[in-house]
């Protein structure tokens, strides 16, 4: 599905066709939609890479066009073996357009498209990218807080029942934390490359925003590591008690 947005009078509005300064959002595209994007001189590889759910966070530049692949958090539901996982989101910077590509509809894109993100201007492409990176780091932190709450509930239940069911429930969140750790470290390396590229040095506000993004991402890494360590120790203790 292709949706095109443009900031008009401080509001994000849908428009029928691409124009200079617009944002093209591509979610689970059909072959025809990929061909349409390719007709706008966007390399097919730049579209296909983020559609691979195993794609790692990285940057790539070709003919002046920049591809940024970011790993974003993705909530799969409590019934899933891994309630919280991560998926790739592609950001393509072209002279006239900014394009996002993702295999699945997700919270990050929904928050951007529903107008809840402040100071979002599709014409300011670099600022848009930084806002997206900051939103992603904040989503990781929000999900980590949710995981902590759910683990606390399972811990209380386990103290009362000492059954394998609660231990298996804890294991699901341990898997989620492993995915988060890998994705956050990968994102950190990608963002450090962006900083070294001096892409965001044109405006002091952009430099400050990039520092905020790196700080939030580092906080998410530390929070993930602490939560994962506590959870591992807890599971080992309860497993011994149950045995």
N, C-alpha and C positions, 0 to 999 in steps of 0.2 A: 504494500500500500504506500502510495506517495502522497504526502501532504505538504503544501508549500505555505510558508508563513512570512509575513513582513511586519516590522514595527511601524505602525502608522499612528501618529499623535499619541505616543507613549502607550499604545495598546498593540498586542500581538493579534494580527488578523490574518485569516486565510485568504489566499489569492489563487486564481486559477492557473496562472502560468509563471514560470521563473522570470524574475526581473533582478536588476542589479541591487545588491544589498538584502537579498531574501535568504531564508533558511529553508532548505529542502530536507524533509524528514522521511526517511525510507525505512519501513518496518516489514520484514518478511516479504521482500519484493518478488514479483513474478518475473519470468524471463523477459517478458515484454517491457516491464518497468526498468529492468536492468539495461536493456537495449536503449530505452529512452534516455536514461542517465548517461549512457556511453555516448549518445548523440550530442550531449552537451560537453563533449571533450573530457569526460571523466574516465580515467583508466578502469577497465573492467576489474583488474586485480584489486583496486582500491575499494570496489564495491563487494567483491567476493570474499576478501580476507576477513572482514568483521562478521560475515555470515557463518564462518566456521566457529562453532561453540568452544573449540579448544584453542583458538588463537590467543597468543600471549600479548600483553601490553607492550607497545613499541611505537616507534615513529619511522616514517619512510618518506623520502622526498624524490619527486620525479618531475622534470620539466617545470620546476617552480611551484608545483602543487604538493601540498603537505598532507600526509595521512597520519593521523594519531589514532592508535587503537588503545582503548582504555578498558580495564576489567571493572564492571560495575556489580553491586550486590543485586541478587535476584531472589525474591521470596517465593518458594515453591509450595508452601502450605505445610501444616503440621503433619499431615498424613504421609508426606514424602519421607524417604529414607534420609534425605539431606534437606531439612526445612529451608535453610539459607544457603544458596550457592552463589556463583558469580558467572557472568556472561560477558562477551566482548561487545563494546560499542565503538563504532568507527566514526571519526570526525575528519571530514575532508575539507581543507581550506583551498578554495579556488579564488581567482581574482575577483569575480563578481558574486560568487555564491559561497554559502557554508552548507555542507551536507552532513547529515548524521545517518548512519546505517546500523541497523540492529536486527537480529533474527527474531526477537521476541518483544512484544509490548512490555513496558516496564515502568516502575515508579519514577525513575529519573526523567524519562521523556514525558510522562504524564504531567509531572510537576512543571516542566518547562512549557508545555503546550496549553495548560489551563490558566496561564497568566499569573500563577502564584509567586513566580520568581521575580524579585524586584530588580529594577534597573536592567532589564533584558532588552537589548537593542540588536536586532539582526544585522544592522549595517556595521556595527562595531564587532567584527568577527573575532578578533583576539580576546576582547573582553568577554564575549559570549562563551568562548572556549574555557576561559578561566572560571566563569560562573558555573559552567557545567562540571568542571573538575572539583570545585569547592562543594557543589551540591552532592557529588558522588562521595566525597570524603565524609560529609555530614551524614549521609545515608548509612554509611558503614557504621558510624558511631551510634546512630539510632538503633540499628539492628543489633549491635553488640549489647546495648542496654536491654533490649528485648530478650536476647539470649540469656543474659544474666538473670533476669526476672524468672524466666521459665526454668532455668537450672535450679534456682532457689526453691521453687515450688516442688520440683522433682526430688530435691534433697530432703525436704520436709516429709514428702510422701514415703521416701525410702527409709527414713528413720522409723516410720511407723510400721512398714510392711516387710522390709527386707526381702523383696521379690526381685526376680531377674527383669521384670517388666520395666521398672524404673531405671535400672542400670542400662538397659537397651535404649531407653529414652535419652539418657545422658550421652550415650555413644553417638546418637544422631547429631547432637549439638557439637560434639567433639569433631565430627566430620565437617560440619559447617565452619568451625573455627579454622580447621586446616585449609579449607578452600579460601577463607578470608585472608589468612596469613600469606599464602602464595600470591593471591591477587594484589594485596596491598604492597608487598615488597616489589612485585613486578611494576605496579603503577609508580612507585617511588623512583625506580630506576628510569622509567620513561620520562617522568617529570624533571628529574635531574638533567636528562639529555636536553629537554626543552629549555631549561635554564641556561645550560652551557651554550645553546644555539643563539642566545641573546635575542630571541624572537620577541620577547615581551619588554624590551628595554626602551621602546619608543616613548612610552608614557610612564611617569613615576607611579601612577595609580595601579597600572598593570603589574609592575614589579612588586608592589606591596601586596597585591592580590595573590600573586604567585607564591610569595612567602607564606601567606595565610594558608594556601592550599597545601604546601609542603608540611607546615606545622600541624594542620588537621590530620593529614595522612599519617604523619609520624605518631600522633596521639592515638590514631586508630590501630596502628601496628602494635604499640605498647599495650593498649587495652586488650587486644586480641591475645597477645603473648601471656599476659597476666591471667586472663580468664581461662585460657587453654591449660596453663600450668595448674591452676586451682582445680579445674575440672578433672584433669588427669589424676592428681593426687586423691581427690574425692572418690573417683571411680575405683582406684586401686584399694583404698581403705574399705569401701563398701563391698567390693568383690571378695576381699579377704574375710570380712564378717559373714557374708552369705555362705562362703565355702565352709 
